[in-house]
């Protein structure tokens, strides 16, 4: 009898451990889309990504509409993997900078611009936060001429910012970029070239 009781107890403990060990990403909740929502915004609120929501719901585009019910996975752990620490408003600011600097560029070019800013924050040559990097005097034209706050930020800009913060870097470590068809700065052209994406040349 004691042996049977012990076996039952061990089975209960094992079941409890299995429940605890299930990763948070396995759980999901129904979410009714409200006016003004986007997949990016929903992902930020639930600690998940646009890709994860799209995959979970079989979506082929990022277009959603009010009243639509989504199965939203919780806490995929896909956040800042850069090691610099990202404040809540910095993701929005980075998306805005991407829109201002690369609004007409292909998606990879947008991620690349975001990656340069992230790379600077990680480098000892620049300030150590995204905000300080973007507002460093004389570095980014949209800050100087005010375009940063007039540019239209799209869903793609936000997704690109999120990708850069996750650590995606098409430039492989670039610290500078410039519109090579317009810029004649000898100093910028002298920097070691990394990659050219769209209308931007990326250097270190």
Helices and strands as residue ranges (DSSP letters): H 2-21, G 24-26, E 28-32, H 39-46, H 50-57, E 69-73, H 90-102, H 107-122, H 130-135, H 141-145, G 147-149, H 155-165, E 176-179, H 186-190, E 193-197, E 200-203
